[in-house]
Amino acid sequence: MARKDTLTGKGALSGNSRSHALNATKRKWNLNLQKIKVMDEDGRVFTIKVSARTLRTLKKQDKVVA
């Protein structure tokens, strides 16, 4: 399974790592994924993987189950 935020769909970014001599090697910036429990409108609780930024938003909206 890809490292992807299940709510927003954001994934890892790719690019180049540059040395002082400007040599380019491929690298990847992964998300800070966290497993959380979320309650939907019907009261069911399920586990999803979200990024830390999405987790902040969910906590502000009181959607996260402790």
HTML snippet that shows the backbone in 3Dmol.js (N, CA, C, O; Angstrom):
<script src="https://3Dmol.org/build/3Dmol-min.js"></script>
<div id="view" style="width:600px;height:400px;position:relative"></div>
<script>
const pdb = `
ATOM      1  N   MET A   1       0.841  -1.180   0.000  1.00  0.00           N
ATOM      2  CA  MET A   1       0.000   0.000   0.000  1.00  0.00           C
ATOM      3  C   MET A   1       0.885   1.242   0.000  1.00  0.00           C
ATOM      4  O   MET A   1       1.884   1.297   0.717  1.00  0.00           O
ATOM      5  N   ALA A   2       0.525   2.222  -0.791  1.00  0.00           N
ATOM      6  CA  ALA A   2       1.308   3.440  -0.897  1.00  0.00           C
ATOM      7  C   ALA A   2       1.179   4.268   0.376  1.00  0.00           C
ATOM      8  O   ALA A   2       0.171   4.206   1.079  1.00  0.00           O
ATOM      9  N   ARG A   3       2.223   5.043   0.655  1.00  0.00           N
ATOM     10  CA  ARG A   3       2.174   5.953   1.793  1.00  0.00           C
ATOM     11  C   ARG A   3       1.363   7.173   1.371  1.00  0.00           C
ATOM     12  O   ARG A   3       1.884   8.114   0.772  1.00  0.00           O
ATOM     13  N   LYS A   4       0.066   7.130   1.703  1.00  0.00           N
ATOM     14  CA  LYS A   4      -0.835   8.175   1.250  1.00  0.00           C
ATOM     15  C   LYS A   4      -1.850   8.482   2.338  1.00  0.00           C
ATOM     16  O   LYS A   4      -2.305   7.586   3.048  1.00  0.00           O
ATOM     17  N   ASP A   5      -2.198   9.753   2.461  1.00  0.00           N
ATOM     18  CA  ASP A   5      -3.222  10.202   3.392  1.00  0.00           C
ATOM     19  C   ASP A   5      -4.581   9.753   2.852  1.00  0.00           C
ATOM     20  O   ASP A   5      -4.935  10.090   1.722  1.00  0.00           O
ATOM     21  N   THR A   6      -5.344   8.999   3.645  1.00  0.00           N
ATOM     22  CA  THR A   6      -6.607   8.451   3.149  1.00  0.00           C
ATOM     23  C   THR A   6      -7.691   9.516   2.990  1.00  0.00           C
ATOM     24  O   THR A   6      -8.591   9.341   2.169  1.00  0.00           O
ATOM     25  N   LEU A   7      -7.635  10.600   3.738  1.00  0.00           N
ATOM     26  CA  LEU A   7      -8.660  11.637   3.620  1.00  0.00           C
ATOM     27  C   LEU A   7      -8.360  12.637   2.515  1.00  0.00           C
ATOM     28  O   LEU A   7      -9.233  12.931   1.698  1.00  0.00           O
ATOM     29  N   THR A   8      -7.143  13.164   2.476  1.00  0.00           N
ATOM     30  CA  THR A   8      -6.822  14.206   1.500  1.00  0.00           C
ATOM     31  C   THR A   8      -6.226  13.647   0.222  1.00  0.00           C
ATOM     32  O   THR A   8      -6.250  14.317  -0.811  1.00  0.00           O
ATOM     33  N   GLY A   9      -5.691  12.431   0.267  1.00  0.00           N
ATOM     34  CA  GLY A   9      -5.078  11.845  -0.925  1.00  0.00           C
ATOM     35  C   GLY A   9      -3.666  12.313  -1.193  1.00  0.00           C
ATOM     36  O   GLY A   9      -3.097  11.985  -2.234  1.00  0.00           O
ATOM     37  N   LYS A  10      -3.082  13.077  -0.272  1.00  0.00           N
ATOM     38  CA  LYS A  10      -1.718  13.556  -0.463  1.00  0.00           C
ATOM     39  C   LYS A  10      -0.734  12.405  -0.314  1.00  0.00           C
ATOM     40  O   LYS A  10      -0.914  11.531   0.533  1.00  0.00           O
ATOM     41  N   GLY A  11       0.305  12.408  -1.137  1.00  0.00           N
ATOM     42  CA  GLY A  11       1.311  11.362  -1.099  1.00  0.00           C
ATOM     43  C   GLY A  11       2.698  11.945  -0.957  1.00  0.00           C
ATOM     44  O   GLY A  11       2.868  13.142  -0.726  1.00  0.00           O
ATOM     45  N   ALA A  12       3.690  11.080  -1.099  1.00  0.00           N
ATOM     46  CA  ALA A  12       5.076  11.495  -0.966  1.00  0.00           C
ATOM     47  C   ALA A  12       5.496  12.337  -2.157  1.00  0.00           C
ATOM     48  O   ALA A  12       4.982  12.159  -3.261  1.00  0.00           O
ATOM     49  N   LEU A  13       6.429  13.255  -1.934  1.00  0.00           N
ATOM     50  CA  LEU A  13       6.997  14.079  -2.997  1.00  0.00           C
ATOM     51  C   LEU A  13       8.364  13.536  -3.364  1.00  0.00           C
ATOM     52  O   LEU A  13       9.037  12.928  -2.532  1.00  0.00           O
ATOM     53  N   SER A  14       8.777  13.751  -4.604  1.00  0.00           N
ATOM     54  CA  SER A  14      10.100  13.302  -5.029  1.00  0.00           C
ATOM     55  C   SER A  14      10.852  14.472  -5.632  1.00  0.00           C
ATOM     56  O   SER A  14      10.260  15.448  -6.092  1.00  0.00           O
ATOM     57  N   GLY A  15      12.165  14.351  -5.618  1.00  0.00           N
ATOM     58  CA  GLY A  15      13.009  15.404  -6.172  1.00  0.00           C
ATOM     59  C   GLY A  15      14.454  14.979  -6.107  1.00  0.00           C
ATOM     60  O   GLY A  15      14.765  13.790  -6.031  1.00  0.00           O
ATOM     61  N   ASN A  16      15.331  15.958  -6.137  1.00  0.00           N
ATOM     62  CA  ASN A  16      16.756  15.683  -6.125  1.00  0.00           C
ATOM     63  C   ASN A  16      17.392  16.173  -4.841  1.00  0.00           C
ATOM     64  O   ASN A  16      17.027  17.220  -4.307  1.00  0.00           O
ATOM     65  N   SER A  17      18.348  15.398  -4.353  1.00  0.00           N
ATOM     66  CA  SER A  17      19.199  15.836  -3.263  1.00  0.00           C
ATOM     67  C   SER A  17      20.455  16.405  -3.905  1.00  0.00           C
ATOM     68  O   SER A  17      21.071  15.748  -4.744  1.00  0.00           O
ATOM     69  N   ARG A  18      20.841  17.609  -3.525  1.00  0.00           N
ATOM     70  CA  ARG A  18      21.979  18.272  -4.153  1.00  0.00           C
ATOM     71  C   ARG A  18      23.153  18.356  -3.187  1.00  0.00           C
ATOM     72  O   ARG A  18      22.997  18.786  -2.044  1.00  0.00           O
ATOM     73  N   SER A  19      24.325  17.945  -3.650  1.00  0.00           N
ATOM     74  CA  SER A  19      25.535  18.061  -2.849  1.00  0.00           C
ATOM     75  C   SER A  19      26.156  19.439  -3.092  1.00  0.00           C
ATOM     76  O   SER A  19      25.635  20.232  -3.875  1.00  0.00           O
ATOM     77  N   HIS A  20      27.268  19.714  -2.417  1.00  0.00           N
ATOM     78  CA  HIS A  20      27.961  20.986  -2.616  1.00  0.00           C
ATOM     79  C   HIS A  20      28.515  21.102  -4.028  1.00  0.00           C
ATOM     80  O   HIS A  20      28.659  22.204  -4.557  1.00  0.00           O
ATOM     81  N   ALA A  21      28.826  19.954  -4.640  1.00  0.00           N
ATOM     82  CA  ALA A  21      29.314  19.941  -6.017  1.00  0.00           C
ATOM     83  C   ALA A  21      28.167  19.910  -7.025  1.00  0.00           C
ATOM     84  O   ALA A  21      28.392  19.729  -8.222  1.00  0.00           O
ATOM     85  N   LEU A  22      26.935  20.086  -6.540  1.00  0.00           N
ATOM     86  CA  LEU A  22      25.719  20.102  -7.347  1.00  0.00           C
ATOM     87  C   LEU A  22      25.443  18.772  -8.042  1.00  0.00           C
ATOM     88  O   LEU A  22      24.808  18.745  -9.096  1.00  0.00           O
ATOM     89  N   ASN A  23      25.920  17.660  -7.454  1.00  0.00           N
ATOM     90  CA  ASN A  23      25.539  16.339  -7.954  1.00  0.00           C
ATOM     91  C   ASN A  23      24.101  16.087  -7.538  1.00  0.00           C
ATOM     92  O   ASN A  23      23.708  16.404  -6.415  1.00  0.00           O
ATOM     93  N   ALA A  24      23.314  15.514  -8.446  1.00  0.00           N
ATOM     94  CA  ALA A  24      21.902  15.273  -8.169  1.00  0.00           C
ATOM     95  C   ALA A  24      21.660  13.784  -7.981  1.00  0.00           C
ATOM     96  O   ALA A  24      22.012  12.980  -8.844  1.00  0.00           O
ATOM     97  N   THR A  25      21.058  13.411  -6.849  1.00  0.00           N
ATOM     98  CA  THR A  25      20.623  12.038  -6.625  1.00  0.00           C
ATOM     99  C   THR A  25      19.161  12.089  -6.222  1.00  0.00           C
ATOM    100  O   THR A  25      18.742  12.982  -5.485  1.00  0.00           O
ATOM    101  N   LYS A  26      18.387  11.131  -6.706  1.00  0.00           N
ATOM    102  CA  LYS A  26      16.951  11.109  -6.429  1.00  0.00           C
ATOM    103  C   LYS A  26      16.696  10.883  -4.944  1.00  0.00           C
ATOM    104  O   LYS A  26      17.398  10.106  -4.295  1.00  0.00           O
ATOM    105  N   ARG A  27      15.701  11.557  -4.420  1.00  0.00           N
ATOM    106  CA  ARG A  27      15.290  11.350  -3.043  1.00  0.00           C
ATOM    107  C   ARG A  27      13.785  11.519  -2.929  1.00  0.00           C
ATOM    108  O   ARG A  27      13.121  11.923  -3.884  1.00  0.00           O
ATOM    109  N   LYS A  28      13.251  11.204  -1.750  1.00  0.00           N
ATOM    110  CA  LYS A  28      11.819  11.196  -1.531  1.00  0.00           C
ATOM    111  C   LYS A  28      11.507  11.859  -0.190  1.00  0.00           C
ATOM    112  O   LYS A  28      12.199  11.628   0.801  1.00  0.00           O
ATOM    113  N   TRP A  29      10.474  12.673  -0.169  1.00  0.00           N
ATOM    114  CA  TRP A  29       9.980  13.276   1.065  1.00  0.00           C
ATOM    115  C   TRP A  29       8.689  12.560   1.444  1.00  0.00           C
ATOM    116  O   TRP A  29       7.657  12.754   0.802  1.00  0.00           O
ATOM    117  N   ASN A  30       8.745  11.735   2.484  1.00  0.00           N
ATOM    118  CA  ASN A  30       7.571  10.971   2.909  1.00  0.00           C
ATOM    119  C   ASN A  30       6.685  11.813   3.823  1.00  0.00           C
ATOM    120  O   ASN A  30       7.133  12.785   4.431  1.00  0.00           O
ATOM    121  N   LEU A  31       5.420  11.414   3.902  1.00  0.00           N
ATOM    122  CA  LEU A  31       4.475  12.064   4.805  1.00  0.00           C
ATOM    123  C   LEU A  31       4.700  11.592   6.232  1.00  0.00           C
ATOM    124  O   LEU A  31       5.236  10.510   6.470  1.00  0.00           O
ATOM    125  N   ASN A  32       4.285  12.416   7.164  1.00  0.00           N
ATOM    126  CA  ASN A  32       4.295  12.041   8.576  1.00  0.00           C
ATOM    127  C   ASN A  32       2.941  11.403   8.878  1.00  0.00           C
ATOM    128  O   ASN A  32       2.036  12.065   9.385  1.00  0.00           O
ATOM    129  N   LEU A  33       2.804  10.099   8.560  1.00  0.00           N
ATOM    130  CA  LEU A  33       1.522   9.414   8.691  1.00  0.00           C
ATOM    131  C   LEU A  33       1.297   8.917  10.108  1.00  0.00           C
ATOM    132  O   LEU A  33       2.213   8.416  10.760  1.00  0.00           O
ATOM    133  N   GLN A  34       0.072   9.061  10.571  1.00  0.00           N
ATOM    134  CA  GLN A  34      -0.346   8.612  11.893  1.00  0.00           C
ATOM    135  C   GLN A  34      -1.604   7.769  11.750  1.00  0.00           C
ATOM    136  O   GLN A  34      -2.466   8.081  10.929  1.00  0.00           O
ATOM    137  N   LYS A  35      -1.719   6.694  12.548  1.00  0.00           N
ATOM    138  CA  LYS A  35      -2.951   5.901  12.574  1.00  0.00           C
ATOM    139  C   LYS A  35      -3.863   6.494  13.634  1.00  0.00           C
ATOM    140  O   LYS A  35      -3.462   6.673  14.784  1.00  0.00           O
ATOM    141  N   ILE A  36      -5.098   6.797  13.237  1.00  0.00           N
ATOM    142  CA  ILE A  36      -6.056   7.367  14.185  1.00  0.00           C
ATOM    143  C   ILE A  36      -7.391   6.653  14.045  1.00  0.00           C
ATOM    144  O   ILE A  36      -7.651   5.982  13.047  1.00  0.00           O
ATOM    145  N   LYS A  37      -8.223   6.807  15.053  1.00  0.00           N
ATOM    146  CA  LYS A  37      -9.582   6.276  15.018  1.00  0.00           C
ATOM    147  C   LYS A  37     -10.540   7.441  14.826  1.00  0.00           C
ATOM    148  O   LYS A  37     -10.463   8.452  15.525  1.00  0.00           O
ATOM    149  N   VAL A  38     -11.453   7.280  13.856  1.00  0.00           N
ATOM    150  CA  VAL A  38     -12.390   8.334  13.498  1.00  0.00           C
ATOM    151  C   VAL A  38     -13.804   7.784  13.580  1.00  0.00           C
ATOM    152  O   VAL A  38     -14.053   6.625  13.249  1.00  0.00           O
ATOM    153  N   MET A  39     -14.730   8.630  14.026  1.00  0.00           N
ATOM    154  CA  MET A  39     -16.131   8.231  14.110  1.00  0.00           C
ATOM    155  C   MET A  39     -16.898   8.911  12.978  1.00  0.00           C
ATOM    156  O   MET A  39     -16.773  10.119  12.774  1.00  0.00           O
ATOM    157  N   ASP A  40     -17.701   8.124  12.236  1.00  0.00           N
ATOM    158  CA  ASP A  40     -18.505   8.712  11.167  1.00  0.00           C
ATOM    159  C   ASP A  40     -19.861   9.157  11.707  1.00  0.00           C
ATOM    160  O   ASP A  40     -20.095   9.120  12.914  1.00  0.00           O
ATOM    161  N   GLU A  41     -20.745   9.574  10.816  1.00  0.00           N
ATOM    162  CA  GLU A  41     -22.042  10.132  11.237  1.00  0.00           C
ATOM    163  C   GLU A  41     -22.927   9.097  11.923  1.00  0.00           C
ATOM    164  O   GLU A  41     -23.758   9.453  12.759  1.00  0.00           O
ATOM    165  N   ASP A  42     -22.760   7.814  11.579  1.00  0.00           N
ATOM    166  CA  ASP A  42     -23.580   6.747  12.155  1.00  0.00           C
ATOM    167  C   ASP A  42     -23.059   6.261  13.500  1.00  0.00           C
ATOM    168  O   ASP A  42     -23.695   5.422  14.137  1.00  0.00           O
ATOM    169  N   GLY A  43     -21.907   6.776  13.947  1.00  0.00           N
ATOM    170  CA  GLY A  43     -21.341   6.369  15.222  1.00  0.00           C
ATOM    171  C   GLY A  43     -20.361   5.220  15.120  1.00  0.00           C
ATOM    172  O   GLY A  43     -19.864   4.745  16.141  1.00  0.00           O
ATOM    173  N   ARG A  44     -20.069   4.757  13.898  1.00  0.00           N
ATOM    174  CA  ARG A  44     -19.097   3.672  13.724  1.00  0.00           C
ATOM    175  C   ARG A  44     -17.686   4.229  13.828  1.00  0.00           C
ATOM    176  O   ARG A  44     -17.402   5.325  13.346  1.00  0.00           O
ATOM    177  N   VAL A  45     -16.810   3.465  14.459  1.00  0.00           N
ATOM    178  CA  VAL A  45     -15.418   3.874  14.632  1.00  0.00           C
ATOM    179  C   VAL A  45     -14.552   3.007  13.731  1.00  0.00           C
ATOM    180  O   VAL A  45     -14.695   1.785  13.714  1.00  0.00           O
ATOM    181  N   PHE A  46     -13.645   3.646  12.976  1.00  0.00           N
ATOM    182  CA  PHE A  46     -12.720   2.902  12.137  1.00  0.00           C
ATOM    183  C   PHE A  46     -11.371   3.585  12.134  1.00  0.00           C
ATOM    184  O   PHE A  46     -11.266   4.773  12.438  1.00  0.00           O
ATOM    185  N   THR A  47     -10.317   2.820  11.785  1.00  0.00           N
ATOM    186  CA  THR A  47      -8.942   3.306  11.809  1.00  0.00           C
ATOM    187  C   THR A  47      -8.513   3.717  10.412  1.00  0.00           C
ATOM    188  O   THR A  47      -8.742   2.992   9.444  1.00  0.00           O
ATOM    189  N   ILE A  48      -7.880   4.898  10.311  1.00  0.00           N
ATOM    190  CA  ILE A  48      -7.358   5.375   9.036  1.00  0.00           C
ATOM    191  C   ILE A  48      -5.963   5.944   9.257  1.00  0.00           C
ATOM    192  O   ILE A  48      -5.566   6.215  10.390  1.00  0.00           O
ATOM    193  N   LYS A  49      -5.215   6.125   8.155  1.00  0.00           N
ATOM    194  CA  LYS A  49      -3.905   6.761   8.204  1.00  0.00           C
ATOM    195  C   LYS A  49      -4.020   8.160   7.637  1.00  0.00           C
ATOM    196  O   LYS A  49      -4.446   8.346   6.497  1.00  0.00           O
ATOM    197  N   VAL A  50      -3.637   9.148   8.439  1.00  0.00           N
ATOM    198  CA  VAL A  50      -3.689  10.537   7.992  1.00  0.00           C
ATOM    199  C   VAL A  50      -2.351  11.209   8.295  1.00  0.00           C
ATOM    200  O   VAL A  50      -1.583  10.744   9.137  1.00  0.00           O
ATOM    201  N   SER A  51      -2.088  12.311   7.592  1.00  0.00           N
ATOM    202  CA  SER A  51      -0.873  13.068   7.840  1.00  0.00           C
ATOM    203  C   SER A  51      -1.039  13.897   9.110  1.00  0.00           C
ATOM    204  O   SER A  51      -2.152  14.077   9.604  1.00  0.00           O
ATOM    205  N   ALA A  52       0.064  14.392   9.624  1.00  0.00           N
ATOM    206  CA  ALA A  52       0.029  15.181  10.855  1.00  0.00           C
ATOM    207  C   ALA A  52      -0.762  16.470  10.655  1.00  0.00           C
ATOM    208  O   ALA A  52      -1.432  16.933  11.578  1.00  0.00           O
ATOM    209  N   ARG A  53      -0.692  17.050   9.469  1.00  0.00           N
ATOM    210  CA  ARG A  53      -1.438  18.272   9.187  1.00  0.00           C
ATOM    211  C   ARG A  53      -2.941  18.003   9.181  1.00  0.00           C
ATOM    212  O   ARG A  53      -3.716  18.806   9.701  1.00  0.00           O
ATOM    213  N   THR A  54      -3.355  16.884   8.597  1.00  0.00           N
ATOM    214  CA  THR A  54      -4.766  16.516   8.584  1.00  0.00           C
ATOM    215  C   THR A  54      -5.250  16.213   9.995  1.00  0.00           C
ATOM    216  O   THR A  54      -6.390  16.521  10.341  1.00  0.00           O
ATOM    217  N   LEU A  55      -4.387  15.608  10.813  1.00  0.00           N
ATOM    218  CA  LEU A  55      -4.739  15.287  12.190  1.00  0.00           C
ATOM    219  C   LEU A  55      -5.035  16.549  12.985  1.00  0.00           C
ATOM    220  O   LEU A  55      -5.958  16.565  13.800  1.00  0.00           O
ATOM    221  N   ARG A  56      -4.260  17.608  12.759  1.00  0.00           N
ATOM    222  CA  ARG A  56      -4.522  18.880  13.433  1.00  0.00           C
ATOM    223  C   ARG A  56      -5.905  19.408  13.087  1.00  0.00           C
ATOM    224  O   ARG A  56      -6.637  19.882  13.955  1.00  0.00           O
ATOM    225  N   THR A  57      -6.255  19.320  11.802  1.00  0.00           N
ATOM    226  CA  THR A  57      -7.557  19.802  11.357  1.00  0.00           C
ATOM    227  C   THR A  57      -8.682  18.987  11.977  1.00  0.00           C
ATOM    228  O   THR A  57      -9.692  19.545  12.405  1.00  0.00           O
ATOM    229  N   LEU A  58      -8.513  17.657  12.028  1.00  0.00           N
ATOM    230  CA  LEU A  58      -9.544  16.804  12.610  1.00  0.00           C
ATOM    231  C   LEU A  58      -9.727  17.075  14.098  1.00  0.00           C
ATOM    232  O   LEU A  58     -10.846  17.028  14.607  1.00  0.00           O
ATOM    233  N   LYS A  59      -8.637  17.355  14.791  1.00  0.00           N
ATOM    234  CA  LYS A  59      -8.743  17.654  16.227  1.00  0.00           C
ATOM    235  C   LYS A  59      -9.487  18.951  16.472  1.00  0.00           C
ATOM    236  O   LYS A  59     -10.215  19.081  17.456  1.00  0.00           O
ATOM    237  N   LYS A  60      -9.302  19.925  15.565  1.00  0.00           N
ATOM    238  CA  LYS A  60     -10.033  21.184  15.697  1.00  0.00           C
ATOM    239  C   LYS A  60     -11.532  20.970  15.497  1.00  0.00           C
ATOM    240  O   LYS A  60     -12.346  21.666  16.104  1.00  0.00           O
ATOM    241  N   GLN A  61     -11.899  20.003  14.643  1.00  0.00           N
ATOM    242  CA  GLN A  61     -13.301  19.752  14.357  1.00  0.00           C
ATOM    243  C   GLN A  61     -13.906  18.682  15.276  1.00  0.00           C
ATOM    244  O   GLN A  61     -15.066  18.310  15.103  1.00  0.00           O
ATOM    245  N   ASP A  62     -13.135  18.185  16.246  1.00  0.00           N
ATOM    246  CA  ASP A  62     -13.570  17.153  17.210  1.00  0.00           C
ATOM    247  C   ASP A  62     -14.071  15.893  16.520  1.00  0.00           C
ATOM    248  O   ASP A  62     -15.114  15.353  16.889  1.00  0.00           O
ATOM    249  N   LYS A  63     -13.326  15.419  15.510  1.00  0.00           N
ATOM    250  CA  LYS A  63     -13.701  14.203  14.790  1.00  0.00           C
ATOM    251  C   LYS A  63     -12.903  12.993  15.243  1.00  0.00           C
ATOM    252  O   LYS A  63     -13.236  11.870  14.867  1.00  0.00           O
ATOM    253  N   VAL A  64     -11.852  13.190  16.043  1.00  0.00           N
ATOM    254  CA  VAL A  64     -10.956  12.116  16.445  1.00  0.00           C
ATOM    255  C   VAL A  64     -11.472  11.481  17.733  1.00  0.00           C
ATOM    256  O   VAL A  64     -11.882  12.180  18.659  1.00  0.00           O
ATOM    257  N   VAL A  65     -11.448  10.142  17.784  1.00  0.00           N
ATOM    258  CA  VAL A  65     -11.843   9.398  18.971  1.00  0.00           C
ATOM    259  C   VAL A  65     -10.593   9.086  19.768  1.00  0.00           C
ATOM    260  O   VAL A  65      -9.617   8.590  19.204  1.00  0.00           O
ATOM    261  N   ALA A  66     -10.594   9.359  21.044  1.00  0.00           N
ATOM    262  CA  ALA A  66      -9.400   9.150  21.874  1.00  0.00           C
ATOM    263  C   ALA A  66      -9.173   7.702  22.209  1.00  0.00           C
ATOM    264  O   ALA A  66      -8.209   7.371  22.899  1.00  0.00           O
TER     265      ALA A  66
END
`;
const viewer = $3Dmol.createViewer("view");
viewer.addModel(pdb, "pdb");
viewer.setStyle({}, {cartoon: {color: "spectrum"}});
viewer.zoomTo();
viewer.render();
</script>
